[in-house]
Amino acid sequence: MSNPLEKPRLGEPYLLTPGPLSTAYTVKQAMLRDWGSWDDDFRAMTRQIRTDLLAMIGDDQQLFDCVPVQGSGTFAVEAMLGTLLPADSKTLVLANGAYGQRTAKILQTIDLRHTIIDKGDYLPPRGYEVTAALNADPDITHVVAIHCETSSGILNPLEEISEATYAAGRSLLVDSMSAFGAIDINHTNVRFDAIVSSANKCIEGVPGFGFVIVRKDLLQGAKGRCHSLSLDLHDQWATLEKTGQWRYTPATHTIAAFVEALRLHRLEGGVGARGQRYRSNRDTLVAGMRALGFETLLNDRWLSPIIVTFFNPADPAFVFARFYDLMKEQGFIIYPGKLTEVDSFRIGCIGQIDSSVMQSVVEAAAEALKRMGVSSAQPPEQAFAEREKLQQS
């Protein structure tokens, strides 16, 4: 189907981040109207987004329901964990970046037992590692996996993680914050008990709420379990089912924008087409940046179509803060700072952008290097060698 990239851009820079991201003009336009949170029209919008999101996992047997939650994606992750994990549970957290570590921190904060497989920045957790960990510790009841770890840009092998989890008789909870809507996760192909994402990622809405898609039987059994009133997923679900209302004031404008974002998602061709555009964006970006001398943190095998991490050049003339400013001057806001252990920066491939925009990003990077007096964008030999050593497995 057609690619509904919207014009005009209103003179604003492109957000090359993993969310918030650049949104369509009509998504912005949808926020110009005020909505009453108790009005029937708004309740119909809430029903619509819940139904549309469930359709993305292929829930033909109606085993699941979708529960929206106010706040950032992390609010929704904590709501999922705090509501679905019993007090006597023990969770295996699969970490290879900041968001796996954040999951562990949530579990520590709410005093739930957990253990971690930490793969560092370069490698994904593998199915055989999950199998070994579950066989070694029969107390583990749940596994939490990050679908796309955006601190490095790695796309984790969710299918083999799921197979290992259910072969061992455990339950899988998925943080698909930066992958849902662009990476296929049909429940008939990948088994899970709950999955969480947010409005301002691959569906290309704006920040304000997240959502948890969860098995109904698990929700029904979770009454009174949550550590938090405002993050109680069961109570939110029960209220939505009874009245069609959110328990507390919802982000009305964000939800109206999300309805439009879902329309554009369907118009583009759904998950498959959205993912293909992002992959094209990634391929254009990576090829162009490598032609300039940059190198990716990850080998091609693990590069996601969501965001790409590049090593900082070894050239002493390269200063990331200056590079960031020069890119912004040319209309591109990249991800400042780093979440990985090595000096690196990230460029997102998602949002209302296409491969022609990514080619312009490469040209802007070339101009920035020229203005900085950087003669080579090659990374430090030690960092590159470490990547090759670790990723041969």
N, C-alpha and C positions, 0 to 999 in steps of 0.2 A: 504494500500500500504506500501511499505518499508519505513523504517526510514533512511533518507539519511545523517546520522551523518558522518561527514568527518574526515578522518585521513590523515596525522599526525597533531598533535597540534602544532608542531614547538617549543615545549618547553615553550609556553607562558601560563600565568595563565588564569583560567576561570574568565570571568567577570560576576559576579552574581548580576547584576544591571538591572534596567528596560530600558536599552539602553543608551549609546552604550552597546553592548553585544557580546558574543563570536560568531564569524561567521565561516562559512564553509571555508575550504581550497580553494575550487573553487571560492568562492565569493572574497576572497583575490586575487586569481590568476587573476580574471577578471580585476583587476585594473592595471595590468602590461602593458597594451596597451594604447597608447595615441589616443585621438579621436578629430577630428575637429568638433566644435560645429555647424558649418553650413553644414557639409557634409551630403549627403543623407543617409548614413548608420547610422549616429547618429540620424537623424530625424526619421528614422524607429524605432530606439530603444525608442525614446520618445513616438511615436504612440503606440508601443507595451505595454509600462508600463501603459499608460492611459487606454487602452482597457482591459488589464488584471485586473487592479484595479476595473474598473466598473463591471466586471463579478462577483466580490466578493459580490456585494450587490443585485444581481439578477435583474438588470435593464432591463427586457425584453422589456419594452415599450420605452426604450431609452429616458427617462425623464431627465436623469442626464448626466453630463459630469465631467471629472476629470481634474483638473488644478494643475500641479506641481508648487512648489514655492521654490526658493533657500533659504537656511538657515536652522536653527533648527526648531523643531516642533512649538515653540512659534512664529516664524516668520509666519508660516502657519495659526496658530490660529488668530493672529492679522490681517492677510490678510482677513480671513473669516469674522471676526467681522467688520473690517473697510470698507469692500466692501458691505456686505449684509445688514447691519443695517442702515436704513435711519436716517437722522438727527433728526427726530421727534419721533424716536422709544424709547421704554423703555424696558429694558431687565431684566428678572428675572434670576439671577445666582444661581445655586444650588451648594453650596460649602460644602465639608466635608474634606478639606485638602488644601494643598498649591496650587494646580492647579486651583481649583475653585477661590481661592483668587487671583491668578494671572490673571484670566479672568476678575475679577472685577477691578483689577489695570489697565489692558489694557483699559477697558471701561472708567475708570476715566481719564486716560492719553489722550485719544482721545475725551474726553468731550461728551460722550454719556450717557444718563440717564440709571440708573440701580438700582436694589434693590437686596438684598441677602437673601436667606435662608441658614443659616450657622448651620450645624449639628455637628460641632466639629470633633473629630478624629474617633469616634467609630461607628457612625451610618450613614446610607444612607438617602438622601432625599426620601420621599415616595410620591406616586401618590396623595394621599388624601391631603398632604400638598401643593402640586402644585395646586391642584384644589382650595383649600381654598385661596391661595395667588392670583390666577388669578381672582377668583370671587370677592375678596376684592378690587382689583385694576384694573379697566377696561383700564387704560392707558398702561398696560403691553402688548407689542406686540410680544415679543420673549422670549423663554426660552433657556438657555444654560446649558447643563448637561455634566458632566465629566463621561465618560463611566467607566473607571477604575482609581480610585484616588490612585496613587502609593505612595503618602506620607504616607498612612497607609496600602495600599494593598487591599482596599475595592472595590468590584465589585458592582456598583450601579444598581438598578433595572430599566433599561432603558425602558423596555416594558411598565411598568405602568406609568412612567414619560411621555412617548410618548402619551399614551392613554389619560392622563389627559390634556396634552397640546392641542391636536387637538380636544378633546371634548369641550374645551373652545374657540376654534377658533383661537388659537395662532400658532406660528411657532417654531419648535424645531431645534436648532443647537447643534451638538454633538462633543465634544472633545473626540475622541476615540484613542488618541495618543498611549496608551499602551495596547489596546485591539484589534484593527482592524487587521484582519488576523488570529486571534486565537479564538475570540468570535464571533459567528454568528450574523450578523446584516443585514440579508436579508431585503430589503426594502418592500417586500410583507408581512413581519411579524412585522417589527418595522418601523413605519413611522417617517421620518425626512426630513428636507429640505436641510441640508448640514451636512457633517461629515468630520473631519480632522484627519490625522495621519501623520507619517513620516517614512522615509526609514529604520531607525535603531531600529525598535521595533520588533513586532511579525513576520514580514516578513523576519527578520534577515539579513537586509542589513547593510550598514555603514552610518554614519552621513553625511549630506550634503544637503538634501532637504526634504520638506514635501509635502503633497498633500491635496487638498480639493475636495471632491466629492459633487457636488451641483446641484440642479435643474437648467436646462437650462433656464427656464423662469425667474428665479430669477437673473441669471447672465446677461441675456439680458436687464433686467431692472435696472442694477446697474452701467451703464456707467457714469463715471465722479463723482461717489459718494465717492470713497476712499480718506482718509485723506493723503495717502502716494503714491508717484510715484512708488517706488520699490515694494510695497505690494499691488498694485492694481490688484486684482484678475480678474476683467473684462478685463483690458488691456492685462494682460498675456494670458488670454483665447482667446481673439480676435486675438492676434498675432499668437498664436499656430494654431488656426483654419485657418488663412490666409496663413501662410508661413511654418508651421511645426517647427518654430524656437522658442526658448526661447527669451524673449526680451533682456536679459542681460546674460553675461557669465554663463552657467550652470556648475554644478559640474559633469563634464563628467565622471570621474573615478567612482564616486559614483553611477551614473546612470548605467554604465556598470555593476557594482557589483550588482545593484538592479535587473537587468534583470536576472542574474544568480540566485539571491535569489528567485525570482519569479518562476524560473524553479524548484528549489529544493522544494519550497512550493507546487507546483503542484505534483511533484514526491512523496512527502510524503502523499498526499491525500487531500490537500487543508485545508480549515479552520477547518473542523471537526477533522482531524487527528492531525493537529498542536496543536489545543486546548487540545486534549486528552493527548498528550505527556506532555504538560505543567501541566495538572491536575495531572498526575502521578508523575511528579517532585515535585509538591507541597505536595502531600499526603506523599511521601517518606520523604521529608524534615520535615514536621510538626510532623509526627509520631516519627521520630528519635530525633528531638530536644526536644520534650516533654518527651521522655524517658530519656533525660539528665537532665530534670528539667525545661527547658525553657518553657515559655508560650507565646502564640500569643496575640497581641494587640486586635485582633478581635475574636468574636465567630465564630465557623465553618460556620455558615449560610452566613456570609459575606466575607469569605476568597476568594480572587480571585486566579486564577492559574497563575498570572503574577508576583507578589512579595508578600512576607510575612514579616510582622513586628513583632518582638519579643521584649518583655520587657527586659531591662537590669536586670541581677540578682541583688538581694539585697545584696549579699555577698560583703563586703567592699574590698575584694581582686580582684573583677572584675573591670577592667579599660578598657573602650571600645577601646581606642587607642592601648593598648597592645594587646587586643584580635584581633583587625584588623590586626596588624603586624604579629601576629602568624598565622592567617588564610592565609595571603598573602605568608608567608614563605612556606606554604604547598600547594600553587598553587591556592588560591581562593581569589579573590578581591570582598569583600562584600561592601555594601553601608555604607560609614562612616557618622558619625553625625546623626542628626535627623531632621525631619520636623514636627513631632508630638509634642504635648505639654509635653508628658511624656518621660522619658529616655528610648530610644529604638533604635534598629538597624534593618536593612532590608536585606533580602537575596532574590535575584531574582530567578525566576523559568524558565525564557525564554532564548532563544539563543540556540546554538548548544550544548545542554546538555541533558542527559536523566536521568532516575531514578538511574542508577548505579553511575553516577557522584554525584547526590544528596546524595547518601549513603556515598560517600567519603567525602562530605561536613560535614555531621554529625560526621564522625570519626575525621575529622580535628578539629571540634568544641570541641569534647571530649578531644582531645590532648591539645588544647589551654587552656581549663579550668584546666587540670591537671598541665600544666606548670605554670599557674598563681597562683595555689594553691587555686582555688575556690572550696569550699566544696559542694556548692549547687547553682544551676542555677535558683532557684525559684525567682520570682519577688517579689518586696515589697508587703506586704499584702494590703496596702492601694490602690495601683495601680490596683491590681487584683480585689479587691472588687468594685472599681469604674467601671471597665469594666463590671462586672456582673450586677451591678445596672443599668447602662445605657442601656445595650443591652438586657434586659428582654422585652423591648417593641417590 
